[in-house]
Amino acid sequence: MRIAIAKFGQETSSFSPVSTTLDTFKLYGLYEGEALLEKARGVGAVGGFLDAAAALELEWTPIPLFSAWAGANGIITADTLKFFEDKLIASL
């Protein structure tokens, strides 16, 4: 069994005058492929999922797509959201 793994998150502050862009995600954490698995092991939701799958000795192959986090910032730009939508669809 193959399971695709992707993570996308941002804490939006509508009061912030600074928009969230792709550069914001790069600053806070944008990882692709194996780098996603390396950064996630033992921490956060993805790390918990990986740990649980290992504990259950499941026969599966993780397909790491990307992990993107932008911290607490202003509203995400439409171009940035479209970038991640397209990236997710293309990765699958």
C-alpha positions as CSV (number, residue, x, y, z in Angstrom):
1,M,0.0,0.0,0.0
2,R,1.3,3.5,-0.9
3,I,0.2,6.5,1.1
4,A,0.8,10.1,-0.1
5,I,1.8,12.5,2.6
6,A,1.3,16.3,2.4
7,K,1.0,19.0,5.0
8,F,-0.1,22.6,4.4
9,G,-0.7,25.1,7.2
10,Q,-0.8,28.7,8.3
11,E,-2.2,30.5,11.2
12,T,-4.0,33.5,9.5
13,S,-4.1,36.8,11.2
14,S,-6.6,39.0,9.2
15,F,-5.3,42.0,11.2
16,S,-1.7,41.7,9.7
17,P,-1.0,44.0,6.9
18,V,1.6,41.6,5.5
19,S,0.4,39.0,3.1
20,T,1.6,35.4,3.2
21,T,3.5,34.5,0.1
22,L,5.5,31.5,-1.2
23,D,8.6,33.2,0.3
24,T,6.9,33.1,3.8
25,F,6.5,29.3,3.5
26,K,10.2,29.0,2.4
27,L,11.2,31.0,5.4
28,Y,9.2,29.0,8.0
29,G,9.4,25.6,6.4
30,L,8.9,24.2,3.0
31,Y,10.2,20.6,2.5
32,E,9.7,18.2,-0.4
33,G,10.2,14.5,-0.9
34,E,12.5,12.7,1.6
35,A,13.3,16.0,3.4
36,L,9.6,16.0,4.5
37,L,10.1,12.6,6.2
38,E,13.5,13.6,7.8
39,K,12.0,16.8,9.3
40,A,8.8,15.2,10.5
41,R,10.1,12.1,12.3
42,G,9.2,12.2,16.0
43,V,7.4,15.6,15.9
44,G,4.0,17.0,14.9
45,A,1.1,15.3,13.2
46,V,3.0,13.8,10.4
47,G,5.6,12.5,12.8
48,G,2.9,10.9,14.9
49,F,1.4,9.3,11.9
50,L,4.7,7.8,10.9
51,D,5.4,6.6,14.5
52,A,1.9,5.0,14.7
53,A,2.3,3.2,11.3
54,A,5.7,1.9,12.4
55,A,4.3,0.7,15.8
56,L,1.6,-1.2,14.0
57,E,4.1,-2.7,11.6
58,L,2.0,-1.8,8.6
59,E,3.2,-2.9,5.2
60,W,3.1,0.4,3.4
61,T,5.3,2.8,1.5
62,P,5.2,6.5,2.3
63,I,5.1,8.8,-0.7
64,P,6.3,12.2,0.7
65,L,4.9,15.0,-1.4
66,F,5.6,18.3,0.5
67,S,5.2,20.0,3.9
68,A,4.5,23.7,4.0
69,W,4.1,25.9,7.1
70,A,3.9,29.7,7.2
71,G,3.6,30.4,10.9
72,A,1.2,33.2,12.0
73,N,1.0,35.7,9.3
74,G,-1.4,37.7,7.1
75,I,-3.9,36.4,4.6
76,I,-2.3,34.1,2.0
77,T,-2.2,35.5,-1.5
78,A,-4.3,33.9,-4.2
79,D,-1.2,33.1,-6.3
80,T,0.4,31.3,-3.3
81,L,-2.7,29.2,-2.6
82,K,-2.9,28.3,-6.3
83,F,0.7,27.3,-6.3
84,F,0.1,24.8,-3.6
85,E,-3.2,23.5,-5.1
86,D,-1.4,22.9,-8.4
87,K,1.6,21.3,-6.6
88,L,-0.7,18.9,-4.7
89,I,-2.6,17.8,-7.8
90,A,0.6,17.4,-9.9
91,S,2.2,15.4,-7.1
92,L,-0.6,12.9,-7.0
